[in-house]
C-alpha cells in the first residue's frame, strides 16, 4: 500500500506529483488528500477515473512547468482543458455527526468523478492566477527529484519538497563527501 506524501502545499501540485496508477490507489489518494471523507463510498472509482485524474495531473504539470520556466506563455489547449474541468460543480459539503458526536465534513451525495476533478482543477486555477502563490512555486533541489511545492517558509529559502526525504538525502551526501575528503587528506 502506498503512503501518500503531501508536501507541496497545494492539492493540485500533489496530484501533479503523485498520480495514482490504479483505481484502488486513486480512491486512497482522494481520501488521503482530504477530498472525500474516509467513509465516503468510492465504489465508482475505476480505470476511467484514473485516466481522467492522470490527464488533469498532466495538464497541471505542463502549466506549472511553463510558469516555473518563466515563459509566461501557456498552451491554449491546456488552459482550455483546465477551465473545462474546473467548470463542473464541485462536491457539496455537509455537516454530519462523527465519532464522539462532533460534527465532521462529508460530501453529499457520493462524489462523482467530474465533481472531484473540478475541486482539483479549481485549486490549480486559483494557484496559477494568484501572483503571490505563483511567486512561491519552487522546484525541489533534491537530486533526481522533480517535485514542485509552494515555499511558505519564513525567509522563502526552502530548498526541498521534504526536509525528511530530499533534505535528509542532501545532508547525508554532504556528510559523506566531507568524510571522504577528510579520509583522503589523512592518507
C-alpha positions as CSV (number, residue, x, y, z in Angstrom):
1,X,0.0,0.0,0.0
2,X,1.3,3.4,-1.0
3,X,1.6,6.0,1.8
4,X,0.9,9.3,0.0
5,X,3.2,12.2,0.9
6,X,1.6,15.7,0.7
7,X,4.5,18.2,1.0
8,X,3.6,20.6,-1.8
9,X,1.2,22.9,0.0
10,X,-1.5,22.6,-2.8
11,X,-3.8,19.9,-3.8
12,X,-3.2,20.4,-7.5
13,X,0.6,20.1,-7.0
14,X,0.1,16.9,-5.0
15,X,-1.9,15.4,-7.9
16,X,0.8,16.5,-10.3
17,X,3.5,14.7,-8.3
18,X,1.5,11.7,-7.0
19,X,-0.6,10.5,-9.9
20,X,-2.2,7.2,-8.7
21,X,-1.8,4.3,-11.1
22,X,-4.9,2.3,-10.4
23,X,-8.5,2.6,-9.1
24,X,-7.7,1.5,-5.5
25,X,-4.7,3.9,-5.4
26,X,-6.8,6.8,-6.6
27,X,-9.5,6.0,-4.0
28,X,-6.9,6.1,-1.3
29,X,-5.4,9.3,-2.7
30,X,-8.8,11.0,-2.7
31,X,-9.2,10.2,0.9
32,X,-5.6,11.0,2.0
33,X,-5.8,14.3,0.1
34,X,-8.9,15.2,2.1
35,X,-11.2,15.4,-1.0
36,X,-13.5,12.8,0.5
37,X,-14.0,11.5,4.0
38,X,-12.7,8.0,4.7
39,X,-16.3,6.8,5.0
40,X,-17.4,8.2,1.6
41,X,-18.5,5.5,-0.9
42,X,-16.0,5.4,-3.7
43,X,-17.2,2.3,-5.4
44,X,-17.5,4.1,-8.8
45,X,-13.7,4.8,-9.0
46,X,-12.4,2.8,-11.9
47,X,-9.8,3.0,-14.7
48,X,-11.7,5.9,-16.4
49,X,-11.3,7.9,-13.2
50,X,-7.6,7.1,-13.1
51,X,-7.2,8.2,-16.7
52,X,-9.1,11.4,-16.1
53,X,-7.1,12.3,-13.0
54,X,-3.9,11.4,-14.8
55,X,-4.9,13.7,-17.6
56,X,-5.6,16.6,-15.2
57,X,-2.2,15.9,-13.5
58,X,-0.5,16.2,-16.8
59,X,-2.3,19.4,-17.7
60,X,-1.4,20.9,-14.3
61,X,2.2,19.8,-14.7
62,X,2.6,21.4,-18.1
63,X,1.1,24.7,-16.9
64,X,3.2,24.8,-13.7
65,X,6.4,23.9,-15.5
66,X,5.7,26.7,-18.0
67,X,5.3,29.1,-15.0
68,X,8.5,27.9,-13.4
69,X,10.4,28.3,-16.7
70,X,9.3,31.9,-16.7
71,X,7.9,31.7,-20.2
72,X,4.7,33.4,-19.4
73,X,3.0,31.5,-22.3
74,X,0.8,28.5,-21.8
75,X,-0.6,26.0,-24.3
76,X,-4.1,27.2,-25.2
77,X,-5.3,23.6,-25.2
78,X,-4.1,23.0,-21.6
79,X,-5.7,26.2,-20.4
80,X,-8.9,25.3,-22.1
81,X,-8.9,21.8,-20.6
82,X,-8.2,23.1,-17.1
83,X,-11.0,25.6,-17.4
84,X,-13.4,22.9,-18.7
85,X,-12.6,20.6,-15.8
86,X,-12.9,23.5,-13.3
87,X,-16.4,24.4,-14.6
88,X,-18.2,21.4,-13.3
89,X,-19.9,21.8,-9.9
90,X,-17.6,20.7,-7.1
91,X,-18.8,18.3,-4.4
92,X,-21.2,19.8,-1.9
93,X,-20.1,19.7,1.7
94,X,-22.4,18.9,4.6
95,X,-22.0,18.6,8.3
96,X,-22.7,15.1,9.8
97,X,-22.1,13.7,13.3
98,X,-18.8,12.0,13.6
99,X,-17.1,10.0,16.4
100,X,-17.9,11.4,19.8
101,X,-20.8,13.4,18.3
102,X,-18.7,16.2,16.9
103,X,-19.6,17.5,13.5
104,X,-17.4,16.4,10.6
105,X,-17.4,17.4,7.0
106,X,-18.8,14.9,4.5
107,X,-19.8,15.2,0.8
108,X,-23.4,14.9,-0.4
109,X,-24.2,12.9,-2.4
110,X,-21.4,10.4,-3.1
111,X,-19.0,12.5,-5.1
112,X,-18.7,11.8,-8.8
113,X,-15.5,12.0,-10.9
114,X,-16.5,15.3,-12.5
115,X,-17.0,17.0,-9.1
116,X,-13.7,15.7,-7.7
117,X,-11.8,16.7,-10.8
118,X,-13.4,20.2,-10.6
119,X,-12.2,20.6,-7.0
120,X,-8.6,19.9,-8.0
121,X,-8.9,21.9,-11.3
122,X,-10.2,24.9,-9.3
123,X,-7.3,24.6,-7.0
124,X,-5.0,24.8,-10.0
125,X,-6.9,27.8,-11.4
126,X,-6.5,29.6,-8.1
127,X,-2.8,28.8,-7.9
128,X,-2.0,29.8,-11.4
129,X,-4.0,33.1,-11.3
130,X,-2.7,34.2,-7.9
131,X,0.5,36.2,-8.3
132,X,1.6,35.7,-4.7
133,X,1.2,31.9,-4.9
134,X,2.8,31.7,-8.3
135,X,5.9,33.6,-6.9
136,X,6.2,30.9,-4.2
137,X,6.4,28.0,-6.6
138,X,9.7,26.1,-6.3
139,X,11.3,23.1,-7.9
140,X,12.8,20.7,-5.3
141,X,16.6,20.9,-5.3
142,X,17.0,17.3,-4.4
143,X,19.0,15.2,-6.8
144,X,16.6,13.4,-9.2
145,X,13.5,15.0,-7.6
146,X,11.1,16.8,-9.8
147,X,8.5,17.8,-7.2
148,X,7.1,21.3,-7.1
149,X,6.0,22.9,-3.9
150,X,4.9,26.3,-2.5
151,X,7.7,27.9,-0.5
152,X,5.9,29.2,2.6
153,X,8.9,29.3,4.8
154,X,9.7,32.4,6.8
155,X,12.6,33.6,4.7
156,X,11.4,31.9,1.4
157,X,14.6,29.8,1.4
158,X,13.1,26.3,1.4
159,X,15.1,24.1,-0.9
160,X,13.4,20.7,-0.8
161,X,9.9,19.3,-1.2
162,X,10.5,17.4,2.1
163,X,13.3,18.0,4.6
164,X,12.8,14.5,5.9
165,X,13.3,12.9,2.4
166,X,15.2,15.1,-0.1
167,X,16.7,17.3,2.5
168,X,18.0,14.3,4.5
169,X,19.5,12.8,1.4
170,X,21.3,16.0,0.6
171,X,22.7,16.3,4.2
172,X,23.8,12.7,4.1
173,X,25.5,13.2,0.8
174,X,27.3,16.3,2.0
175,X,28.4,14.5,5.2
176,X,29.8,11.6,3.2
177,X,31.7,13.9,0.9
178,X,33.3,15.7,3.9
179,X,34.2,12.4,5.4
180,X,35.7,11.1,2.2
181,X,37.7,14.3,1.8
182,X,38.9,14.0,5.4
183,X,40.0,10.4,4.9
184,X,41.8,11.2,1.6
185,X,43.5,14.1,3.3
186,X,44.8,12.0,6.2
187,X,46.3,9.3,3.9
